[in-house]
Amino acid sequence: MKTPVSLLPDSMTLKLRLTAALGRDGYERRHVRILRRTLPPFMSTFPNEIVTCRLPDGRKRRVFIKYQAGQSHNCYGHRGDVRYETDVYRRLLHSLPNFRPKCLGAHADHDTGSISLFLEYLYRSVRLSDMVRMRQTRQPRAMAQAACWIGQFHARHVAQAKDPALAFLKRYDASYYRGWAQRSFEFSRPLYELFPWLTKLCHTDRWFAPLLAEPQTVIHGEFYAKTILVRSQTVFIVDWESAAIAAGEIDLAALTEGKHWPADVVRRCERAYVRARWPDGAPPGFRRTLDAARIYLHFRWLGERPDWTVREKNLSRYEYLHASAKRLGLI
């Protein structure tokens, strides 16, 4: 679904916001000129658009803009908002060499506090989830590239997980994991007879113990194919409003989740991740932590909304949940 026009600022308001964020030229602030506004094919969590504008120095630039616009999607402490994502760009991602898309600036409305986030527009990129042409070669290759990228990202940030500068990030603790299991159990009441093992799994803390035992790092939080853009041989990671401090295996589990990824592609991603994060080999508990991460993700989505917990398209999550719990000896 495209962003409803009613959620976007009028042209004059947008011009003023762009000028405030991008219009500095030496010691002066000169107006940014808007040339074109285009709606992406999907809204994502927050309203967005692509704006072609002329900067004060004469350069033409396309900017991807994400708006708070009164929208919220906190989801039991999981996601942040556009302000939170802006902090992630400014206080975390800006320090990564060659990270893209670059944050070009942001604007906070003085009256409402609503944030507009201005990002570099990535020309000719496509979502990893939308790569249909040459699926058998390009998509698996891009999947492995994404696994390698996030493995390196996790390795880099293990040492920084306790840095006071990153204290603004959400942190997954026992209460967080336990809460998702409890929500899933409560919402799945109509399915108790179908899945009697849920009671035992949802009432033990053993399932998330591996996630807390391993060194914590900075994670993306929703590292799915739809949050990864691909252009030529390069991957770009977007939608950082769910960034957090947690076990890195959660991102790998998200990337490879679902029955649509063939087993050989999943194995290829796992190998790429391990090589990137641990060149000398994965730690002994890697497989257990990965299974625990998969359990968390199933609870995370089953516990999102009561109607999601029981709808037919999500019933396969219970099968995968059972399989991971079985491998961990929890049921």
Phi, psi and omega per residue, in radians:
M1 nan 2.278 3.096
K2 -1.303 2.781 3.097
T3 -1.120 2.217 3.049
P4 -1.083 2.362 -3.111
V5 -1.031 -0.491 -3.117
S6 -1.119 -0.328 -3.138
L7 -1.599 -0.054 -3.106
L8 -1.718 2.617 3.096
P9 -1.246 2.709 3.061
D10 -1.222 2.934 -3.012
S11 -1.074 -0.702 -3.130
M12 -1.157 -0.761 3.117
T13 -1.076 -0.761 3.139
L14 -1.116 -0.722 3.120
K15 -1.020 -0.759 -3.139
L16 -1.162 -0.688 3.133
R17 -1.169 -0.776 3.116
L18 -1.106 -0.693 3.132
T19 -1.119 -0.742 3.135
A20 -1.104 -0.631 -3.067
A21 -1.570 -0.599 -2.984
L22 -2.117 -0.084 -2.950
G23 -1.588 0.226 3.134
R24 -1.316 2.314 3.121
D25 -2.399 1.677 -3.021
G26 1.194 -2.164 -3.138
Y27 -1.710 0.064 -3.102
E28 -1.902 2.819 3.025
R29 -2.113 1.996 -3.114
R30 -2.004 2.675 -3.018
H31 -1.140 2.466 2.946
V32 -1.522 2.401 -3.124
R33 -1.796 2.208 3.121
I34 -1.500 2.195 -3.128
L35 -1.772 -0.634 -3.082
R36 -2.798 2.528 3.061
R37 -2.169 2.262 -3.088
T38 -2.284 2.453 3.086
L39 -1.619 2.226 3.012
P40 -1.090 2.851 -3.109
P41 -1.224 -0.201 -3.138
F42 -2.430 2.616 -3.105
M43 -1.468 -0.539 -3.000
S44 1.181 -2.713 -3.095
T45 -1.281 -0.646 -3.071
F46 -2.129 2.723 3.108
P47 -0.999 2.516 -3.132
N48 -2.651 2.845 3.052
E49 -2.785 2.903 3.068
I50 -1.961 2.179 -3.080
V51 -2.078 2.226 2.998
T52 -1.668 2.192 -3.065
C53 -2.420 2.857 3.082
R54 -1.888 2.108 -3.135
L55 -1.397 2.853 -3.113
P56 -0.993 -0.501 -3.129
D57 -1.474 0.103 3.088
G58 1.657 -0.205 -3.135
R59 -1.250 2.521 3.043
K60 -1.711 2.387 -3.070
R61 -2.506 2.468 3.018
R62 -1.752 2.336 -3.056
V63 -2.199 2.302 3.008
F64 -1.590 2.183 -3.068
I65 -2.059 2.289 3.058
K66 -2.011 2.304 -3.063
Y67 -1.990 2.481 2.964
Q68 -1.207 -0.916 3.014
A69 0.856 0.665 3.100
G70 1.302 0.071 -3.126
Q71 -1.512 2.659 3.114
S72 -2.554 2.519 3.105
H73 -2.640 0.992 -3.055
N74 -1.114 -0.721 3.041
C75 0.912 1.182 3.032
Y76 0.958 0.705 3.073
G77 1.390 0.115 -3.089
H78 -1.438 -1.026 -3.089
R79 -1.600 2.680 2.936
G80 -1.725 -2.947 3.091
D81 -1.976 -2.887 -3.100
V82 -1.180 -0.582 3.072
R83 -1.094 -0.759 3.123
Y84 -1.092 -0.782 3.137
E85 -1.116 -0.631 3.082
T86 -1.061 -0.732 3.092
D87 -1.094 -0.674 3.121
V88 -1.075 -0.759 3.115
Y89 -1.129 -0.802 -3.031
R90 -1.334 -0.593 -2.990
R91 -1.854 -0.117 -3.123
L92 -2.274 -1.060 -2.980
L93 -1.258 -0.452 -3.107
H94 -1.090 -0.416 -3.093
S95 -1.477 -0.143 -3.141
L96 -1.391 2.222 3.134
P97 -1.054 2.232 3.041
N98 1.108 0.363 3.114
F99 -1.191 2.381 3.063
R100 -2.458 2.604 0.119
P101 -1.305 2.468 3.133
K102 -1.306 2.541 3.013
C103 -1.444 2.080 -3.106
L104 -1.547 -0.318 -3.130
G105 2.675 -3.126 3.126
A106 -2.672 2.783 3.117
H107 -2.384 2.295 3.086
A108 -1.895 2.208 3.110
D109 -1.195 2.253 -3.071
H110 -1.120 -0.556 -3.075
D111 -1.486 -0.768 -3.050
T112 -1.803 -0.349 -3.068
G113 1.370 0.025 -3.129
S114 -1.123 2.417 -3.046
I115 -1.788 2.424 2.929
S116 -2.006 2.152 -3.103
L117 -1.837 2.183 -3.099
F118 -1.857 2.061 -3.106
L119 -2.094 2.663 3.018
E120 -1.015 2.330 3.072
Y121 -1.497 2.267 -3.098
L122 -1.668 1.789 -3.109
Y123 -1.092 2.518 2.984
R124 0.955 0.530 3.068
S125 -1.750 2.724 3.141
V126 -2.362 2.571 3.098
R127 -1.158 2.455 3.114
L128 -0.978 -0.641 -3.141
S129 -1.197 -0.328 -3.091
D130 -1.758 0.115 -3.121
M131 -1.340 1.658 -3.103
V132 -1.681 -0.805 3.112
R133 -1.141 2.389 -3.141
M134 0.970 0.653 -3.111
R135 -0.979 -0.652 -3.035
Q136 -1.198 -0.345 -3.116
T137 -2.038 -0.941 -3.037
R138 -1.204 -0.756 -3.070
Q139 -1.149 -0.829 3.072
P140 -1.042 -0.657 3.111
R141 -1.120 -0.754 3.129
A142 -1.178 -0.607 3.072
M143 -1.048 -0.828 -3.135
A144 -1.134 -0.665 3.085
Q145 -1.074 -0.737 3.124
A146 -1.117 -0.712 3.111
A147 -1.098 -0.707 3.098
C148 -1.119 -0.780 -3.123
W149 -1.048 -0.822 -3.073
I150 -1.266 -0.521 3.058
G151 -1.108 -0.760 3.095
Q152 -1.143 -0.694 3.121
F153 -1.068 -0.785 3.117
H154 -1.112 -0.767 -3.138
A155 -1.050 -0.704 -3.109
R156 -1.143 -0.587 -2.966
H157 -1.786 0.039 3.069
V158 -1.036 -0.787 -3.099
A159 -1.205 -0.325 -3.086
Q160 -1.731 -0.021 -3.040
A161 -1.049 -0.498 3.137
K162 -1.792 0.166 3.127
D163 -1.148 2.193 3.117
P164 -0.971 -0.454 3.137
A165 -1.155 -0.357 3.136
L166 -1.848 0.273 -3.129
A167 -1.133 -0.298 3.138
F168 -1.272 -0.300 -3.121
L169 -1.270 2.542 3.034
K170 -1.105 2.610 -3.136
R171 -2.264 2.184 3.135
Y172 -1.396 2.096 3.100
D173 -2.165 -3.042 -3.089
A174 -1.030 -0.709 -3.131
S175 -1.102 -0.671 3.140
Y176 -1.105 -0.920 -3.124
Y177 -1.104 -0.766 -3.125
R178 -1.059 -0.655 -3.140
G179 -1.090 -0.702 3.131
W180 -1.182 -0.659 3.090
A181 -1.127 -0.737 3.140
Q182 -1.126 -0.726 3.108
R183 -1.114 -0.761 3.138
S184 -1.087 -0.735 -3.135
F185 -1.127 -0.761 -3.138
E186 -1.113 -0.783 -3.082
F187 -1.269 -0.396 -3.068
S188 -1.578 0.227 -3.100
R189 -0.837 -0.749 -3.136
P190 -1.125 -0.197 -3.060
L191 -1.896 0.131 -3.070
Y192 -0.974 -0.696 -3.107
E193 -1.190 -0.560 3.123
L194 -1.291 -0.604 -3.062
F195 -2.258 1.245 -3.083
P196 -1.122 -0.378 -3.138
W197 -1.249 -0.234 -3.136
L198 -1.032 -0.661 -3.097
T199 -1.005 -0.820 -3.122
K200 -1.156 -0.766 -3.083
L201 -1.181 -0.734 -3.048
C202 -1.309 -0.254 -3.098
H203 -1.901 0.353 3.030
T204 -2.157 2.578 3.076
D205 -1.617 -0.021 -3.072
R206 -1.141 -0.503 -3.045
W207 -1.150 -0.585 -3.112
F208 -1.727 0.039 3.119
A209 -0.982 -0.757 3.118
P210 -1.067 -0.516 -3.124
L211 -1.227 -0.465 3.118
L212 -1.634 -0.347 -3.088
A213 -1.356 -0.536 -3.094
E214 -1.416 2.734 3.078
P215 -0.984 2.335 -3.126
Q216 -1.476 2.711 3.128
T217 -2.576 -3.075 3.048
V218 -1.536 2.245 3.116
I219 -2.052 2.790 3.074
H220 -1.263 -0.730 3.066
G221 1.722 -0.506 3.057
E222 -2.506 1.067 -3.017
F223 -1.432 1.098 3.131
Y224 -1.707 2.918 -3.097
A225 -1.061 -0.429 -3.123
K226 -1.366 -0.193 3.098
T227 -1.804 0.218 -3.127
I228 -2.112 2.155 3.090
L229 -1.758 2.531 -3.104
V230 -2.206 2.331 3.024
R231 -2.465 2.051 -3.090
S232 0.997 -2.082 -3.108
Q233 -1.824 0.341 -3.044
T234 -2.125 2.466 3.065
V235 -1.937 2.551 3.120
F236 -2.254 2.365 -3.063
I237 -1.838 2.235 -3.091
V238 -2.200 3.124 3.094
D239 1.034 1.294 -3.050
W240 -1.742 0.337 -3.093
E241 -1.267 -0.130 3.110
S242 -1.875 0.219 -3.140
A243 -1.009 2.528 -3.070
A244 -2.806 3.016 2.987
I245 -1.721 2.099 -3.081
A246 -2.958 -3.000 3.099
A247 -1.305 2.268 -3.091
G248 -1.078 -0.454 -3.119
E249 -1.044 -0.352 3.105
I250 -1.069 -0.724 3.122
D251 -1.168 -0.710 3.109
L252 -1.122 -0.717 3.116
A253 -1.090 -0.675 3.133
A254 -1.160 -0.771 -3.114
L255 -1.031 -0.668 -3.025
T256 -1.797 0.201 -3.083
E257 -1.313 2.526 3.006
G258 1.856 2.714 -3.092
K259 -1.389 -0.129 -3.115
H260 -1.379 -0.218 3.101
W261 -1.660 2.112 3.108
P262 -1.042 2.660 -3.087
A263 -1.035 -0.634 -3.121
D264 -1.209 -0.550 3.086
V265 -1.218 -0.710 3.107
V266 -1.068 -0.796 3.124
R267 -1.097 -0.688 3.123
R268 -1.082 -0.721 3.112
C269 -1.160 -0.731 3.139
E270 -1.098 -0.743 3.115
R271 -1.118 -0.743 -3.139
A272 -1.106 -0.700 3.133
Y273 -1.124 -0.824 -3.109
V274 -1.088 -0.771 -3.138
R275 -1.092 -0.655 -3.096
A276 -1.305 -0.664 -3.067
R277 -1.550 -0.680 -3.093
W278 -2.270 1.462 -3.108
P279 -0.996 -0.463 -3.135
D280 -1.578 0.066 3.121
G281 2.040 2.625 -3.114
A282 -1.195 2.627 3.071
P283 -1.162 2.771 -3.062
P284 -0.990 -0.555 -3.063
G285 -1.593 0.205 -3.043
F286 -0.993 -0.843 -3.089
R287 -1.115 -0.715 3.124
R288 -1.144 -0.718 3.137
T289 -1.150 -0.667 3.126
L290 -1.135 -0.706 3.082
D291 -1.146 -0.702 3.088
A292 -1.095 -0.655 3.104
A293 -1.124 -0.681 3.103
R294 -1.135 -0.703 3.090
I295 -1.071 -0.776 3.120
Y296 -0.998 -0.812 -3.091
L297 -1.099 -0.652 3.090
H298 -1.150 -0.770 3.070
F299 -1.091 -0.663 -3.112
R300 -1.030 -0.777 -3.095
W301 -1.489 -0.569 3.069
L302 -1.199 -0.488 -3.129
G303 -1.629 0.099 -3.128
E304 -1.145 -0.928 -3.117
R305 -2.582 2.524 -3.116
P306 -0.969 -0.659 -3.117
D307 -1.242 -0.499 3.090
W308 -1.245 -0.543 -3.061
T309 -1.112 -0.559 -3.024
V310 -1.961 -0.012 -3.098
R311 -1.275 2.651 -2.979
E312 -1.044 -0.688 -3.075
K313 -1.153 -0.276 3.135
N314 -1.744 -0.001 -3.108
L315 -1.121 -0.493 3.126
S316 -1.124 -0.420 3.107
R317 -1.073 -0.592 3.134
Y318 -1.168 -0.593 3.101
E319 -1.140 -0.823 3.129
Y320 -1.154 -0.667 3.109
L321 -1.053 -0.787 3.130
H322 -1.095 -0.738 -3.104
A323 -1.112 -0.776 -3.141
S324 -1.163 -0.740 3.125
A325 -1.105 -0.617 3.129
K326 -1.156 -0.761 3.136
R327 -1.121 -0.523 3.116
L328 -1.498 -0.002 3.124
G329 1.207 0.531 -3.089
L330 -1.620 -0.345 3.132
I331 -2.406 nan nan
